Amino acid sequence: MTRIKGVSPENVEGFIKDVYDNQIQRYGKVLANHTLYARRPTIFKAVRGMWEGIGLSGLISEELQTLINIRVASINGCPF
């Protein structure tokens, strides 16, 4: 649980809303870190750009990305 309140889906638009909608469809909710990034749209776009770049590079499969995310969340004590 973050100490800083994130931005709810009702309060976003454009690119951020598209990402939120995609996450809701995929995970059933918006991932907590993205609600925090959405407080600063330029940072949000940069973080999404990084993940998009990793995905498009073909260096790490989508399955491995998921396993890495789960492992990092576990190490940090965050539910995934």
C-alpha positions in Angstrom: 0.0 0.0 0.0 1.5 3.3 -1.0 1.5 6.3 1.3 0.7 8.6 -1.6 -2.8 8.4 -3.0 -2.8 7.3 -6.7 -5.1 8.6 -9.5 -8.3 6.7 -9.8 -9.6 5.6 -13.2 -12.4 8.2 -13.1 -9.9 11.0 -13.1 -7.7 10.1 -16.1 -8.0 10.5 -19.8 -6.2 9.9 -23.1 -3.2 7.6 -23.0 -3.4 7.0 -19.3 -7.1 6.0 -19.6 -6.2 3.5 -22.4 -3.5 1.9 -20.2 -5.9 1.8 -17.2 -8.6 0.2 -19.3 -6.2 -2.4 -20.6 -5.0 -3.3 -17.1 -8.6 -3.6 -15.9 -9.4 -5.9 -18.7 -6.2 -8.0 -18.1 -5.9 -8.0 -14.3 -9.3 -6.9 -13.1 -7.9 -3.7 -11.7 -5.4 -1.0 -12.3 -1.9 -1.9 -11.0 -1.1 0.3 -7.9 2.2 1.5 -9.3 0.5 2.9 -12.3 -2.0 4.9 -10.3 1.0 6.5 -8.6 2.8 7.2 -11.9 -0.4 8.8 -13.2 0.1 11.7 -10.8 2.8 12.9 -13.3 1.8 12.1 -16.9 5.3 12.6 -18.2 6.7 10.0 -15.8 3.8 7.7 -16.6 4.6 7.9 -20.3 8.3 7.3 -19.7 7.6 4.2 -17.6 5.2 2.8 -20.1 7.7 3.5 -22.9 10.3 1.5 -21.0 8.0 -1.5 -20.8 6.9 -1.1 -24.4 10.6 -1.0 -25.4 11.4 -4.2 -23.4 8.4 -5.9 -25.0 9.3 -4.8 -28.6 13.0 -5.7 -28.2 12.1 -9.4 -28.1 14.9 -10.0 -25.6 12.5 -11.1 -22.8 9.4 -13.2 -23.5 6.1 -12.0 -22.1 6.0 -15.1 -19.9 9.4 -14.3 -18.4 8.5 -10.7 -17.9 5.5 -11.9 -15.8 7.7 -14.2 -13.8 10.2 -11.4 -13.2 7.4 -9.0 -12.1 6.0 -11.6 -9.7 9.4 -12.3 -8.2 10.3 -8.7 -7.7 6.9 -8.0 -6.1 7.5 -11.0 -3.8 10.9 -9.7 -2.8 9.4 -6.3 -2.1 6.5 -7.7 -0.1 3.9 -6.5 -2.6 0.9 -8.5 -3.7 0.8 -9.1 -7.5 
